[in-house]
């Protein structure tokens, strides 16, 4: 029992350290990995959305490029390419 309690104390210390230094988005990714959940498939996963009414030109161009990339067919894989 003492070994489990010591492991829990170490884990709690590690999590507190991560919370102090990681941004919110990284914490979501770390949480999903540690829970065995699949990682989000890009910046447009609703779990990672940060709602705001502020729009900048940089947001618009990057979003348009990502959307076009999402609908562009992938090139065929050659026989020696990794999956």
C-alpha positions in Angstrom: 0.0 0.0 0.0 2.8 2.4 0.8 4.3 1.9 -2.7 1.0 2.8 -4.3 0.7 5.9 -2.1 4.2 7.0 -3.0 3.5 6.5 -6.7 0.3 8.6 -6.3 2.3 11.4 -4.6 4.9 11.4 -7.4 2.2 11.4 -10.1 0.4 14.3 -8.4 3.6 16.3 -8.2 4.3 15.6 -11.9 0.7 16.8 -12.9 1.1 20.0 -10.8 4.4 20.7 -12.6 2.8 20.2 -16.0 -0.1 22.5 -15.1 2.3 25.3 -14.2 4.2 25.1 -17.4 2.0 23.8 -20.2 -0.5 25.8 -22.1 -4.2 24.7 -22.1 -4.1 23.0 -25.4 -1.1 20.9 -24.4 -2.9 19.9 -21.2 -5.8 18.7 -23.3 -3.4 16.6 -25.5 -1.6 15.2 -22.4 -5.0 14.4 -20.7 -6.2 12.5 -23.8 -3.0 10.5 -24.1 -3.0 9.6 -20.4 -6.6 8.6 -20.6 -6.0 6.4 -23.7 -8.2 8.5 -25.9 -7.3 9.2 -29.5 -5.6 12.4 -30.3 -7.4 15.2 -32.0 -7.2 15.3 -35.8 -6.0 18.8 -36.2 -6.7 22.3 -34.9 -10.4 22.0 -35.8 -11.3 19.4 -33.2 -14.0 20.9 -31.1 -12.2 19.8 -27.9 -9.4 22.2 -28.8 -11.5 25.1 -29.9 -11.1 28.4 -28.0 -14.1 30.5 -28.7 -13.6 34.2 -29.5 -15.2 36.8 -31.6 -11.8 38.3 -32.6 -10.7 37.5 -36.1 -7.3 38.4 -37.6 -6.1 38.1 -41.2 -3.7 35.4 -40.1 -6.5 33.3 -38.8 -8.4 33.6 -42.0 -5.6 32.6 -44.4 -4.4 29.7 -42.2 -8.0 28.4 -41.9 -8.6 28.6 -45.7 -5.3 26.8 -46.4 -6.2 24.1 -43.8 -9.7 23.7 -45.3 -8.4 23.3 -48.9 -5.8 20.8 -47.6 -8.6 18.8 -46.0 -10.5 18.4 -49.3 -7.5 17.8 -51.5 -7.0 14.1 -52.3 -3.8 12.6 -51.0 -1.3 11.5 -53.6 -1.1 7.8 -54.2 1.4 5.9 -52.0 4.3 4.2 -53.7 5.2 0.7 -52.8 8.1 1.7 -50.5 6.2 4.4 -48.6 5.3 3.9 -44.9 1.6 3.9 -44.1 
